[in-house]
Amino acid sequence: MKEWPDFQIPYEWSLTRMDELAVKLKAGGTPSRKNKAYFGGNIPFVLIDDMTSSGVYLNSTKETITQEGLDACSAWIVPEDTVLLSMYATIGATVITTFPVATNQAILAIVPRKNCDREYLSFCLQAHKAHLARLNVESTQKNINKGIVSSFPVPLPPLPEQKKIAHILSTVQRAIEAQERIIQTTTELKKALMHKLFTEGLRNEPQKQTEIGPIPESWDAVVLGTLFEKQPQNGIYKHKRDYGSGTQILRIDDFSNDGDVVTRAGNFVALVRSEIETYGLEPGDIVINRVNSLSHLGKTALIGPINDEMVFESNMMRFSVDESKARKEYVFKFLNSPLTKKQIVGTAKRAVAQSSINQGDVKSIIVPKPALEEQGEIADALEATESKIANASDKATVLRDLFRTLLHELMTAKTRVHDLALPHSQATA
């Protein structure tokens, strides 16, 4: 075995300096943004954000530059099949070009020689990005530079083993990307479905105009306050010294902007019995964020089965729905719709750093109200879509964990490709 800074490599592997395995190593540049003539041309211009939002291969860029812009700075045309490496911010992020591009100065282009597989090199740099980051240049922002990368020792197996390692990792990466596409397309479908269901319903009825737009003729447009069983109540404020143990306390970061069914909280707080009784949450309660930035204001959660006592913080309020008038699941889904968001934005009290709504604002939210049976059908249709998103998210999480494990094991030779039996279902899930 041979020594590498963080591990030992097999004798048949070599340690090769980056500048010895690359035909070309060169960073890019950025034309002056003061000159509009430099931007909007037909040359794709890569930023670090483009790299971190891509998979193994670069598919698109958010910006383009003109030939004039290219000539006015140190940017150059990077050929396809080149490994791009981030040297600033997200040090060690990589992507492979699939078409000629220009890059900014934070990105180093690496054109590998024939004895180095480009996918292997890309994954290898990802695997050892922590070591790269430790070599950073001390400045106001921790960066690496071309000199550091040039002398970086790359653990290099024989080419056939490189290709096998790259194939395994890229197979898992493609499976992750497939799940991410399902999440994206189904999320877009959910938004369209929400609009259709809350404005057209499921019965193909003629429509009528209301304060919130068109709804089916048989529906009512009612204020949320007429549907309450439990009136709105603001949560409890406790000093940060009281946090750490005791009773579960729901905070706004325990649920997402899309609305979640909550069964547990991530924090605990010391309370007396009277506080637990006053602010205790029960299954079926709905909580809504009342103080936050405008983009997060009004995000809502439904309390599901909870095994232990749980209270809620003061920056949200709690209420419940009289189920003889409306299904709680239907009201919960509507509160997470763009139709509700528009109403909340319209009534919000604006401040410099945050906005707020009060109990009166929540009571006055207008809700389209079909018959109970149709409410249940609408909630079920949206739940089916959300389940598909959740299923894809769970699969993506499993695949990401698998990818991280394989990346470490294969790139440190703790596992060799000829010893690895990757289940077909995991690689193609």
N, C-alpha and C positions, 0 to 999 in steps of 0.2 A: 504493500500500500504506500501511496505517496501523500505527503502532508499538504493540505490546503489550509487557509486561515481558520476555517470553521469545522473541517472534517478531513477524513482520509479518503483518497480516491484509489480505485484499482490500478494496478501496474500498467494495464493495457490502455488506460486513459492518459491523455497528455494534459499538461497545464500550459496553455498558450496565451501569450499576451494578446489583447484585443487588436492592437495595431499589426500583429503578425497574421491574424486570421481574417483581416478585413482588407479588401481592395481599396476602400476609401472610407475615411472617417471625417465628417464635416458637419458643422452646425449651420443653422440658417440665419435669417435676419428678418427684421420688420421694417417696411418702408414707413416714412413719416405719416402718421395718421392725420396730420394737419392738411395734407394734400389729398383731396377726395379722388383725384384722377388716378391715384395709385391702387384704389380698391374697386371691386365690382367687375373685374375682368374675367377671363376664362381660365386662369391658372388657379387650381385648388390650393388653398393656403391653410396648412395644418397648425392648430393650436393644441395645447395640452388637453383641453376639454374634449377635443375630437378623439384623442387617443384613449382617454379614460372612459368614454362612452361607447367605445367599439369593443369588439371581441378580439380574436386573433388577427383579423385583417381589417384594414381601414376601408370603410365603405363610402364615406362622404365627409365633407368639411363644411363648417358653417360659413366660412369666409372664402372669398377669392380675391386675387390681386391681378393687376394688369401687367403687361410686359414692361411698361414704363416703371411701375412700382418695383418689379423684380430687378430692373437695371439700376434702380436708385438705392439699393441696399445690398447686404451681403447674402441675401437669399439666393438659392440656386435651384435648378430643376433636379429633384431627386427621382431616380428611376423607379419603376415598379419592382416589386420583390426586394425592397430595401427594408431593413429593420430600423424603426425609429425608436429612440430612447429619450425619455424625459429626464432632463438634468436639473430642473427647478421644481419647486413645489412637490408634486408627486414623483419623487425620485425613483427611477426604476420601472416606471410604466412603459410598456412597449406595445408596438403594433407594427404590422407588415403592410407596406403599400401595395395596392393593386392597380395603381395608375400613377403617372408622373404627377408630382406635387412640389410645392415649395413649403418650407417650414420657417417658424420663427427661431430666434436665437436660443430658446430654452430647449430645443430639440436637436439631438445629435443623430444624423443619418449614418447607418453602418451598412456598407455593401459587403457582404461576406464572400470569402473565397469559396471555391468549389468543394474544399474539404470540410466546410462548415454548413450544415443544413440551417436555413434561415428560420424555420419554425423552432428547431431546437435552440438556436441562439436566443430567440425572443423569449422562450419559456425559461431558459437558463438565467437570463438577466432578471426576469421576474422573481425566480427562486432565490437569487442572491442580492435582491435589492436592498436588504437590510445592511449587508456588508458594504455595498456601494454607498449607501447613505452615511455610513460611519466615516467615509473618506471625504466628507463634504468640506468645502471651502468655508472657513469661518467668515461670515459677513452678516449684514442685517438680515439676510435671508439665506438659509442653509442650502447651498447648491453644490453640484459637482461640475466639473468642466471636461473638455476634451482630453486634457493631459491626464486626468485621473482615469478616465475610461480607457485611454490608449494603453496604459500600463496594467490594467485590470487583468488578473489571471483567470482565464476561462477554463473550467474543467471540460475536456473535450474527449468523448468516447470515439471509437472508430465510427466512420460515417454510417454504416448499416445500423448500429445501435442508436446513433443520434436520430435516424429516421424513425425507428421503432418507438423511441421515447416520445418524439414529436407526434407520431400518429396517435398514440394512446391519449396524450394530453389534449390534442386538438379534437379528438372524438368526444371526450367529455365536455370540452368547451363548446362544441357545436350543440351538444344536448342542452347545455345551460342556455345558450342563445335561443334554442327552439322554445324552451319554457318561457323565456323572457318575451318572446314574440307573442305567445299565447296570452300572457298577462297583459301586454300592451293592447292587443286587438280586442280582448274581452273587456278590458276596462273602457275602451272607446265604445264598445257595444253597449255596455251598461249605461253610459251617459246618454246615448241615443234612446235606449229603452226607457230610462227614467222619464225623459221628456215626453215620449209617446204615451206611456202608461198614465202619467199624471195629467195629461191634457186631453187624451183621446179615450182612455179606458180600454176595456176588452170587449165591448158589446157593439162596436160600430154604430154608435148613436150619433144623431145630429148634435151639434155643439151650440153652446151659448157663451156670450162674453161675460166675464166677471172681472173683479179688481186685479186678479192675477193672470188674466188671459182666458183663452177658451177652455171650457171643460164640457163633458157630456151633459145633455139637457136634464137627465134624471139626478145628477149630482147636486150637492149643495156646496157653497163656498162659505165655510164657517171660521170663526176665529178660534185659535187653539184653546183659549181660555174657557170655551164652552165644553171642552172635552175632558177637563181635568177631574180626576178623582182625588189626587193629592196635589194641593196647590204648590206653586213654585216656592222654593226655599234656598237661600244662599248657603254655601258650605261654611266650614269652620276654619278660622285662622289660628295657626299655632306657630310659635317662634321656632326657628331652625334648630335651636338647642333641644327641643322636645322630640325631634325626629331621631329614628334609629331603631327603636323597638317599641312593642306594644300592639296597637290595633292597626290593621291595614288602612291606608288612606289613599284614595284615588286622586291622582294628579293628572293634569291635562296631557302629559307626555305618555300616559298609560293607554291612550287610544288615538287612532289616526284621524286624519282629515276626512277619510272616506266613511267613518262611522264603524264602530266595532261593538260586538257583544262582549262585555267585560265580565270575567269570572274571578279575577284576582288583581291586586294592586301591587306596584313595585316598591312601595315604601311603607314604613311603619311609624306610628307616632304615639307618644304617651298620653293617655286620656283618662278621665274619670268616668264612672258609669253614666252619669247624667249627660255627658257630652256624647257618648256612644248612643244613648237612647234618642237624643235630639237629632243627631246627624247620621244615624245609621242608615245604610242603603239596604234595599230589599230587592229580590228578583222582580223584574218588571218595571223598576224605576228607570226613568230616563234622565240623564244628566247632560247639560249643555254648557259649553264654555261661554262665560259672559265677559271676560276681560282678556284681551290678547291683541296681537297684531291683526289688522283687518283680514288678512288672508286666512287666519286660523280662527277668527271669531265665529262662534256659533257651532263649532264642531261638536258632535253629539255621540253619546254612547248609550247602549241599552244594557242594563245590569242583568246578567244571566245567573245561573246557579252559582252561589258562593258558599263555600264551606265554612269560612270564618267571618267574623264581624268585619265590616268595612264602612268607613265614613268617607266624606269627600271634602276637598279643599274649597276655600272661600272664593276662588276665581271661577267657580262654576255654580250652577243652581240645579236643583233636583225637583222633579215632579213625576206624577204618574197619570195614566189615562184610564178613564172609566170605560171598561171594555164592553159595556152595554151600548156605548155610543161609537166607539172606534177601536179597531185592533191596534194594540201597542206596536206590533211589528210594522204595520202600515204607517202609523204616525212617525215611527223612528226612521223608516226609509224616506218618507217625505222630508223630514227635517234635515236629511243629508243630501237633498237634491239641490240643483242650481236654482229652482224656484224659491226655495227657502233662503238660500244664500243671498239672492237678490234682495229679498225683503229685509234681511238682517243688515246688509250693507246700507240700505236706505234709511234705517232707523238708528244706526250706530252713532254713538257720541265719539267724535274724533279727538285725539290728543297727539302730542308729538311722537311718542314712542308706542302708543297702544290705543286701541279703541274699546268701547264697552257697550253692552246692552243691559237693560234692567228687566225686572219681572214684568213690568207693563209691556215692554217691547215683545217679550216672549208670548205673553197672553194674546197679543194682537196679531200674531202671525196667522195669516189666512191659509187654511188647509182645504184642499178639494176633498169632498167627502162623498164617496159612493156608498152603496149598501154594504153591510158587513161582509157578505159573501164575496163581493168583488174586491173589497179591501184585502181579504185573505189571499185571493188569487193573484193580485198585483204583488203583494209582499212575497208570495211563493215564487213568482217569476223572477223577481229581483234576487231572491235568495239563491236560486239555482245558478244565476250568472255569477254571483259572488262566490259560490262554492267552487265553481270552475276556476276562478282567479286564485282562491285559497289553495286548491289542489295543485295548480301549476306553481304557486309560490313555495309550497312545501317540497315539491320535486326539485325546484331550482336550489333550494337550501341544501338538500341532501347532495345534489350534484356538486355544488360549490365546496362542500366539506370534503367530498371525494377528490375533487380537483386539487384542493390545498394539500391533502395527504399525499396524493400521487406526485405532485410537484416536488414536495420536499423529499420524499423517499427516492424517487428516480434521479433527481438532480444531485443527491448526496451519495448515490450508489448504495443506500441502505437496502433498496430493493432493485434487483436487476430485471430487465425486461423479459429475459428468458425464464425467470421464476414467477412472473406475474400472470395470474389468471383473472382477467377482468370480466365480471359477469356481463353477458350481452345486454341484459335488461337495464343495468346501471349505465352502460355507455350510450344506450339509445333511448332512455326514458323520456 
